[in-house]
């Protein structure tokens, strides 16, 4: 690997750390720096995680429609590429954002898909406790608890 790849990995990890800290301004700074250095055709294996981070930044900023739009693009791309981690993260954020927009049936559709994947995968990279909390909230909202 060349030094560009190492720098991109570092930018991705720093952006991810700031997302865990819910510091979207710093996360966006490092994430955008990474996005400018790769593309779907050049280092796509790094580009799509940067794009997912961008969707998460939208979610944390309560820009739920933007999060859904970007996550749906990622869902379609990662399903074709068979990237289960990113696919799972994308559908999870579609479900969470739909819930925040009071679109409970759509929320349940995506959250149930996420649950089904977590039940069949040994390598789960989402917060299962949070998934169950959103499922319970959405079921409660449609009166199906």
Secondary structure, DSSP 8 states (H G I E B T S, - for coil): --HHHHHHHHHHHHHHHHHHTT-HHHHHHHHHHHHTT--SSSSHHHHHHHHHHHHHHHHHTT-HHHHHHHHHHHHHHHHHHT-HHHHHHHHHHHHHHHHHTT-HHHHHHHHHHHHHHHHH-S---S-HHHHHHHHHHHHHHTT--
